[in-house]
Structure formats: structure tokens, C-alpha cells
């Protein structure tokens, strides 16, 4: 019968032939059916003329009272001795016997099986199980994917929670991408979690996927189809420079940033009650490092990474830093070579620069004025006054 409710094509009561003339093959003429407490069931092949048959499958339950041993019978190989044959336990009326795997450790040669196996040597405890008469399909839930928005260069991991009352035989992920359908075995992790990772797809597009779970009774369940967009990786963000900050100060004021550079003037030189230091990078611009307390933990020539809030005080861009990580000391200090005309534009405030020229005038220290002013003129005739501090 192919559908529930139809009569079977064959029945044990009406169609079972006698294996021996004038001797009923049925266990009981009064109740022509398989015994519940102990019985044997053999599936064999006969070509219609040979004096022997070939075993296809062999099942024994309850005990070995009905075990078969053809050892010594003409035309047959030796079977496993009856006392050594395994048998299944008795199952209740609301239970059934279900094969859960192939034939396990059954002897593969020298037997009476149609393929040469010894069918009487099967270890039924490994290959069969007792299950409820009414079984339910596996349940699949919590299907997730990581990362949620993968790129063409990223490995993708799929995870699902799968449960079943009888036991699972397989959990698989099926993917469809660029017209190729691929099945991936999902491996069990902690508890009911199953997962599998697939290699980067290397192409952008839409990935369709679903999970299929089957249990040892043959029942299976399939999830809905899911769609996942595979994108090209975005360009890495450009490293923020001090020049970027200064040129776009209004966009950054109030923002928390991380930036690297070299200390050109350390704390304690310009101010002695709070931190005012200068930081410079390869963008040829410098900026003030500010902290309300005096911080002498870093020095001129230290290469640092600074975490700070961008601020502008009295028109001066500055970094109110919360953390400074020193990468190394005695780093090369970036220097900007300028003409005096460029220097006079005042676009290089707080920047360590080098200018060339002839000293045309100088003021000597006097009184409490311990520093000096010098006037430098270059070949173009441009002049600038440079202050030299006593420190």
C-alpha cells in the first residue's frame, strides 16, 4: 500500500508461503502474525530453482528461541552460533522497532548473505532501536548567521538549534549561490546546537539557504528559505590626520577621536600648572594637547596614540586628551621646511618647522625678560621675528 487507509499488497496471513512442504511458516495457525515476545523475521532471495536461498536481512527479538543457524546444512556457509547471536528487547504495543544505522560490525565475508555477509552476526544493539509508535519530526529553530552582513572575503558560520525525541541522523545546510546548490553537513556543538562554516564566496550576490534535519526513524523537517546578501568589502577608512582636523575643525569639535603622532613640545615647558604640549604628524601640521592637570608622563620625541575630545578654545584647535599611549621613545620628529613667506601665513601654528635666513636684528635679554627676539630675512627679502625662550 502506498497511502494510509489502503489495503496492503501483501499480508503475512494471506500471502506468506510455506518454506517447507506441509509445514506452516506462520508461527501460529490460530494467530497468524509475528510474535510480540519473541520471534525471528528473515528477508531472503530465492531464484525459484536453487536448493538454497540468500539472506538479505535478519532480525531477532525477545530471545534466541527462533534463531537460525544453517551451519552444516548442505550448500550453506556457517552462520553465527545461536548462543552468540544478538537479539532485540521486547517492545510494547505502543512501540516499534526501527533500524537506525547500517549493519554495524556485521561480518562482511564468509556468510550466507546475498553480498557474502553473515547476516546472523549483526549486533542489533548498534543498528536498531525501540521507539514510540507515533513519532514526531525534528524541530528546527534559532537559525542564525554570522556575520549578519558578510562580504565576499569573510567566512560565514550558520547555526541552528535542532531537537528530536528519537534521535537525529543528520542535520544539513543547503546553500544556493550563483545557480550552484551545495549541501553542507552541520556538526553538533553544545547541547542541541548545530553549526557549519563555509569559505568566503569571493563574489557578491544573493545567497539562499535552508536547513534540513532527519531523525533515525526517517522523518525529516525543512526550514523556510532564507536570503543573505553578500557584498563587496568597503574601502578601509582613511587614517585621520592632524591636517584633517584643523582643516575641518567645525566637523570634529566635540567628537571623540584616536590619533597618532610625535610629541614636539612636552608638558611643563609652556605651562607649569596644566598640560599644554604639541603633537605633530606626517601631515605637516601640529596641534595642542591639553589636560587640566600637569602631565609629565610623555616627552619630546615620544611616538604616541592619543584618545581625546576635539575642541577649539579662543580660535585654537586642541585635543583634550583622556589617554596617551606611548609607542616608543626617541622617534624622528617630523619637520616642515618653509620659506619665510610661508611661515608668515600663520598656517603652521603649533608645528615644528625649519626656516632659513640671515639674522638682521636681535634684542638682548634685560630685566625679567630672559628671552630674546631675532629678526630673520631670507633671499626673497621676506622677514620674520622669532622668539627664543630662555628655557
Buried (B, 14 or more C-beta within 10 A) or exposed (E): EEEEEEEEEEEBEEEEEEEEEEEEEBBEEEEBEBBEEBBBEBEBEEEEEEEEBBBBBBBBBBEBEBBBBBBEEEEBBBBBEBEEBBBBEBBEEEBBBBBBEEBBEBBEEEBBBBEEBBBBBBEBEBBBBBBBEEBBBBEBEEBEBEEEEBBBEBEBBBBBBBBBEBEBBBBBBBBBBEEEEEEBEBEEEEEBBBBBEBEEBEEEEEBEBBBBBBBBBEBBBBBEEEEBEBEEEEEEEEEBBBBBBBEEBEEBEEEEBEBBBBBBBBBBEBEEEBBBBBBBBEBBBBBBBBBEEEBEEBBBBBBBEBBBBBBBEEEEBBBBBEEBEBEEEEBEEBEBEBBBBBBBEEEBBBBBBEBEBEEEEEBEEEEEEEEBBBBBBBEEEBBBEBEEEEE
